[in-house]
Amino acid sequence: MSRRRRNILVAAILLSAVFLVWLDRSPLRRQWRTPSKADNRTTGYDNQKYHDKIFTVVNVVDGDTIDIDVPDAEHNRTRIRLLGIDAPETRDQNQLVRTHGRRAAEFAKDLALGKPVTVYLDEGGNTRGKYGRLLAYVKLPDNGFLNEVLLTEGYAYADLRFRHSLYNKYTQLQALARSQKKGFWENPTREQLPQWLQDRKPNLLSKK
């Protein structure tokens, strides 16, 4: 093998290695990865245990995370990440974000804490998020959905990072809340927005 062909081969191998490292860290990996048998077992188990079942909300962690009164593995309760929305962190370093996070948490508490709710899992999607939390739509006693009320009243953002069955609807609910200047949209600043939303929608706060 000539030196030139050997150099080309080495370069191709290096480029392939770089691509594989990038792919392993990329969000695309999650979309391309074939569900494992363990994933399928977890999804089937979660659907049987939680889907269309009624539980009581025993804790509101923040505007997009709650606990219900049923054990989950080694935990004595199940933590739910409300699917399709993202609320500000209550412990964010940015004071404005932190304040909004507390407002969202209080709003969610008023709606759900101590209430019986019905849990719905998304059809065809993963039932667990990055930290093992159950991903779900949560129906309130008045038949409204906690996820949607938070969006409609402007106390959460439509999470555009992950596809789900109600993706388009949630995007529209956010647009409506923004147009009506509800909740966080009353006088928004770019600093209050999640970084992922700033990156995806750089012109979100531009005047029309």
N, C-alpha and C positions, 0 to 999 in steps of 0.2 A: 504493500500500500504506500502510495506516494505521501510525502509530507503534507502537501496541500489537501489531499482527501482526508488524511488523518486529522488535520486541523479543523476541517469542516465538520467531521464526525464529532469531535470533542465539543465544538461550539454548539452543535445541535443537541447534544446530551445536556450541556449546561443550560441551554434555553428551556429544554423540557423540564429540568429540575426546578428552574425558577418559576415556570408556569404552574407546576404542581403545588409548589409552596404557596403561590398566590391563590390558587383555586381552593386550597385547604382553608385559607383564612377568609375567603370571599363569601358574601351572603349567597352567591349562586350555588355554593356547595350544598346548602340546605335545600335549595329547590331541585337540584339534580340528584341528590342522594336517594337511592332506592330504599324505601322503608324496610327495616330489618324485621325479622320475626319477633324480636323483643318489642319493637315499636308497635307492631300489629297487635301483639298480646296486650300491651298497655292500653292502646286505643279501644280494643274490644272490652277490656275490663272496665275502663272508665265509662264507656257508653252504658254498660249494663248497670254500673253502680250509681251514676250521677244523672244521666240524660233523662229529662222530663220528670225528675224527682224533686220533692219539696224538702227544703232544709231551712234552718233558722240561721240568720246572720248573727254571729256572736262577737265579731270584731271588724272594725273598718280601719285598715292599715293606712290607706290614703285614698285619693280620688279614683284610683283604678284597681285597687286590691282590697279584697275582703276575705274573712274567714267564716266558714260555715261549720255547723255542729255535727260533723261526722269524721271519724278517724281516717287518716291517710298515711299508710305505711307506719312509720314509728311516731308520727305526730297524732295528737289527740283531736285535731281538727284539720279541715282541708282548706288550703289557701287557694283562692281563685283570683286570677288576673283577668279582669274584664276584657273580653276579646274585642279588638277593633278600635280601642281608644287608648290615649296616653294622657295622664294627668301630671301636673307639675310635682316635683319631688318636695316633700315637706322638710327635707334636710339639705336642700341645695345650698351651695355657697352664695349664690345670688339671692339677696334679701327679697327682691321683688318676686322671684320664682318661688321662694320659700313661703312667702305670704299667700300667693295664689294657691300653692299646694295645700296650705292649711284651710283655705276657703273651700277648695274642692273636697277635702276630707270631711269637713263639717257638713257640707251639702249632702254628701253621700251618706253620712251618719243619720241625718234627718230623714232621709228616704228609706234606709234599709236596716239600720241597726236594730236588732231584736225582732225583726219582721220575718215571717215565713216567705221564702222566695223559691221560685222554680228555676232549676238549672237546665240550660240547653247547651249542648256541645255542637260544634260546627260539623256539618256533613262533609266527609271526605278529607278533613284537615287533621293535623296533629292535635291531640288533646292536652298536651303538656308544652309549656314554654321553656325558655332557657334555664330557669332555675327550678324546674320541676313543678311549677305551679299549674293548676288546672286552668285551661283557657275556656271561657264560657260566656254566654249571654245569660243575664240574670233577670228574670221576670219578677216584678214587684206584685204585691197583693192587689193593686189597682189595675193590673194587667199591662202597665207600662214596663218598659225594659230599662233597668238602671243604666246600662251602657248608653242608650239613646237619650235618656233624660239629661244625663251629664253633658252630652254633646249639644243637645237642643238648647240648653240653658247656658251654654258657653263655659262650662267648668271642666272640660276635657277637650283634647284635640283628636281628630280622626287620625288613627295611626296608619300612615301610608306606607310603612316599611314592609308590611306583611299582608298578603292577599287573604281574604276570607269571603264568605258568602254574601255578606252585607257591605262589602267594601264601597260600592258606588253609592249606596244609600247613606252611609256614614259620611262620605265626602260631601254629599248634598246637605246633610244636617248641619255640618260645620259651616258650609257656605251660608246657610240660612241664619245661623246664630251670629255669624260675622256681619251679615248685612243688617241685622237687627240690633247690633252692638250689645249683645247679651254677655253677661259674665266677663270673662277675660277680654272680650272683644270690644268692651266699652271704650277703652282708650289704650289700645295695645302698643307695645314697643317691641322692637326686634329682640332685645335682650331677654324678654320674658319667654320667648318661644323656645321650644326644645331645639337643641342644636341640629338634630336630624331634619326638623322641619325648616329651619333656616337654610340648610344645605339644599333641600329638595325644592323649596319654594322661595327663592331669593327675592321675588317681587310680591310676596304675599301681602305686605302692608303698603304697597305702592298705591297712590291715589289713582282712581280711574279717571 
